[in-house]
Amino acid sequence: MRKKIVAGNWKMNCLLEEGQKLTSEIVNMIKDEPIKDVKVILNPPFVHLHGVKKLIAGVDNIALGAQNCSDKEAGAYTGETSAAMLASFGAEYVIIGHSERRSMFNESNELLTEKTKQALSNGLTPIFCCGEPLEIREADTHEDYVKAQLTESLFGFSEEEIKKLVIAYEPIWAIGTGKTASSEQAQDMHAAIRKHLSSKYGEAVAEEISILYGGSCKPSNAKEIFSKADVDGGLIGGASLKSRDFVDIAESF
Ligand code: PEP
């Protein structure tokens, strides 16, 4: 059985007290309304990791994640945060290759391989993001585009390593735009991604990998999207900053 996951990506939002309030609200709701069989992951900015970890302590199905990690192990890399540091702060997951990092910070497929290696070798589960821009969707070459992202970054990993990953399919035209992919568009891409993983690693391995949808997911559309066979949950941006919306999304399975 693949893990069902709802991960919140806070991006660069929340001052100290706002982050604490948001986390406490989510924790209290999940204590009151236990969500069975869904892993909820909070991915705050680095400076919130320690505080969020303390607030979620003891709540079984909430885990901590980060939004990025360095491609280097340690050393003179001012401003960087290593995967080992994240693990030492209690993070279990790390988002790698979010489209905002690819486009604004020029993160290449090759660099993302290195970040994924760092995450894996430090015991973190990478939430590896892929997804196409609007012009690629309009040219109807989105499947090839996303497959190439996965091949170039991930296909050097072993079967044992790839099984540890979570993939997030996030069409860029749907991120923060209010324009969600239809559940059919999400299912088609998720099935194509699974088939692509299967072509390299075999069906049994591909069937074990959770594939999340991201892009303007909200309580009103999550149920429909999560009902699709190859959609194993969501990576949630804007709606993860509203405790009620985020927990409602996690309850949408
Ligand atoms: C994201 O940034 O990962 C995301 C899915 O954002 P939003 O939900 O706001 O579209």
Residues whose N, C-alpha, C, O or C-beta is under 5 A from the ligand:
A	BS01	PEP	N9 A174 I175 G176 T177 G214 G215 S216 C217 L235 I236 G237 G238 A239
